[in-house]
Amino acid sequence: MFADGSPTLEWRKSSHSSSKGQCVEVAGTPNVLAIRDSKDPDGPHLILMPAAWDALAAAIKGVEDVL
């Protein structure tokens, strides 16, 4: 459980993960969103506030549009 009282995160694989084992998992609560490497579930996690997640997703979409 997080310090803010949020429950343990339930991770799901991103629908944009590759079939070559390069997988990103995401989890969220109303207060935070988390990202981790599925190959290293006990490794570091990137924890973001919802507004930061929205900005990151928009930036990634912008890169995808260029590629």
C-alpha positions as CSV (number, residue, x, y, z in Angstrom):
1,M,0.0,0.0,0.0
2,F,1.2,3.5,-0.8
3,A,1.6,6.2,1.8
4,D,-1.5,7.9,0.5
5,G,-3.6,4.9,1.4
6,S,-3.9,3.7,-2.2
7,P,-4.2,-0.1,-2.6
8,T,-1.4,-2.2,-4.0
9,L,-1.1,-1.6,-7.8
10,E,-2.6,-4.1,-10.2
11,W,-0.3,-4.3,-13.2
12,R,-1.4,-4.8,-16.9
13,K,0.7,-5.1,-20.0
14,S,0.4,-2.1,-22.3
15,S,-1.4,-2.8,-25.5
16,H,1.5,-1.2,-27.4
17,S,4.1,-3.6,-26.0
18,S,6.0,-5.6,-28.6
19,S,5.9,-9.3,-29.1
20,K,9.7,-9.4,-28.8
21,G,9.7,-9.2,-25.0
22,Q,10.0,-5.4,-24.9
23,C,7.0,-5.0,-22.6
24,V,5.8,-2.1,-20.5
25,E,3.3,-2.6,-17.8
26,V,1.1,0.1,-16.3
27,A,-1.0,0.3,-13.2
28,G,-2.9,3.1,-11.6
29,T,-5.0,4.4,-8.7
30,P,-7.0,7.7,-8.7
31,N,-3.9,9.5,-7.4
32,V,-0.9,7.9,-9.3
33,L,0.0,6.0,-12.4
34,A,3.0,3.7,-12.5
35,I,5.1,2.3,-15.3
36,R,7.5,-0.7,-15.1
37,D,9.5,-3.1,-17.3
38,S,7.7,-6.4,-17.4
39,K,11.0,-8.2,-17.5
40,D,12.1,-6.7,-14.2
41,P,8.9,-6.4,-12.0
42,D,10.9,-5.9,-8.8
43,G,13.0,-3.2,-10.4
44,P,12.4,0.5,-10.5
45,H,9.0,2.0,-11.3
46,L,8.2,5.3,-12.7
47,I,5.4,6.9,-10.6
48,L,3.5,9.8,-12.2
49,M,0.7,12.1,-11.2
50,P,-2.3,11.9,-13.7
51,A,-1.4,15.3,-15.3
52,A,2.2,14.1,-15.8
53,W,1.0,10.8,-17.4
54,D,-1.2,12.8,-19.8
55,A,1.8,15.0,-20.8
56,L,4.0,11.9,-21.3
57,A,1.4,10.1,-23.3
58,A,0.9,13.2,-25.5
59,A,4.7,13.5,-26.1
60,I,5.0,9.8,-27.0
61,K,2.0,10.1,-29.4
62,G,3.8,13.1,-31.0
63,V,6.9,11.0,-31.5
64,E,4.9,8.1,-33.0
65,D,3.3,10.6,-35.4
66,V,6.7,11.7,-36.7
67,L,8.0,8.1,-37.1
